[in-house]
Amino acid sequence: MSAPVVVKVGGSDGIDLDAVCDDLARMWREGRRVVLVHGGSAETNRVSAQLGVPPRFVTSPGGHQSRFTDRATLEVFEMVYCGKVNKGIVERLQACGVNAVGVSGLDGRLLEGRLKSTVRSVENGRVLVLHGDHTGTVEKVNVALLELLLGNGYLPVLTPPAVSYEGVAMNVDGDRAAAAVAVALGAEALVLLSNVPGLLSAFPDEATLVPRVDAAAPEAAMELAQGRMKKKVMGAVAAVTGGVGRVVLGDARVAEPVSRALRGYGTVVA
């Protein structure tokens, strides 16, 4: 049985989900085994504001930005990621003739890991310790559940949250979660799609695309990466280190975005 392709599509504005789903549907009809992991950050920000739970972002001492997820924020996160965004993608795929199944990392302990109840944040030059956070890192993937779906002809559409070892829902980084899924499945390739062509050496100038990153020496790429791109580079490097055949940071705003990325359009991490 062929190794699957794992695709992560981000949740920022500007992403063409119809193009992503059309491309995945074609691949699925050709017999490719595909797992889709998705985000939903922009829609979560909008809904959070509407519900009176405005998003709060923190920057770690290492320069990585993440969403501070208290219990109220986690409930909005689940509403948007597991509900509106996930089912919207499943509906798109079903309309394309794909028998897609939407699941979260919480379901069946599909994505499991360690909960961090505190987070360190740099604010006004000071490092603060914030309590009540519901974030964590994926350490285990329920491969048997994914293989059950793939083996019966379904296309899994997977979203955070994950579940802690204690059974608590937790927000996890989607790119790194997708990398964990790709490694666990022995994926042929991992494609990380966002609203830029890949890693840019002078963000936001899209003419400065970095075509290749050496996973064995990612320091220069991490220096270039801005904002969320840092997590994408980290996820890509983790996937390559874990044995994934190909990793590409690609553009989700174009036609056939997955196929283009697999042909090497974007930033190839190897």
Buried (B, 14 or more C-beta within 10 A) or exposed (E): EEBBBBBBBBBBEEBBBEBBBBBBBBBBEEEBBBBBBBBBBBBBBEBBEEEEBEBEEBBEEEEBBBBBBBEEBBBBBBBBBBBBBBEBBBEBBBEBEBEBBBBBBBBBBBBBBBBBBEBBBBEEEEEEEBEEBBBBBBEBBBBEBBBEBBEEEBBBBBBBBBBBEEEBBBBBBBBBBBBBBBBBBEBBBBBBBBBBBBBBBEBEEEEEBBEEBEBEEBEEBBEBBBEBBBBBBBBBBBBBEBEBBBBBBBBBBBEBBBBBBBEEBBBBBB
